[in-house]
């Protein structure tokens, strides 16, 4: 009852002020009063504002992490199905990310290994093997796959691939001992979010992957990522 009466008294006071001063003057003096309160308590106001923003950012981050965990959890069985259908020894899923800028303010572009799904008996590759790899080192490769090309490398003696896309075979072969590979972009909804490498440990028989199979799986990957990325 006390609270209701207090609100009534406050309302009556505000109405009286508005009648005596006029609406514009009432708003003006109210703003002045609020400004005085903020100035006298600016430390408290700033502290509470910072804490409020930090709390909101923390909640947003937690929700994004939950969505990301859900995405990777759903992605694993899909990559396993993909690997089995094409007969690869391993499927490696990489994602791009930005980091430190150049002196001109342009961001560097890196990629990390996010998921590795091997066949039975094939060793798994740990994520730290491919960590913060500078994508600019392989710009020719990413330009082509981001424009829809599906690239195949038949090993160390594939001169055409190794001349056009210098360094990528050496990086992959020395990191996880892969002999042959197929590389293509994960286009995402608005921009490429990463790429996939299908790997074979044997070099005695040339691999041949039907692009229709790849193009069948890519929309499914995009579909489960759309909820997280947008």
ABEGO torsion letter per residue (X at the ends): XAAAAAAAAAAAAAAAAAAAAEAAAAAAAAAAAAAAAAAAAAAAAAAAAAAAAAAAAAAAAAAAAAAAAAAAAAAAAAAAAAAAAAGBABBBBBBBBBBBBBAAGBBBBBBBBABBBBBBGBBBBBAAABBGBBAAAAAAAAAAAAAGBBBBBAEAABAAAAAABBGAAAAAAAAAGBABBBBBBBAEAABBAEBBBBBBABAABBBBBBAAAAAAAAAAAAAAAAAAAX
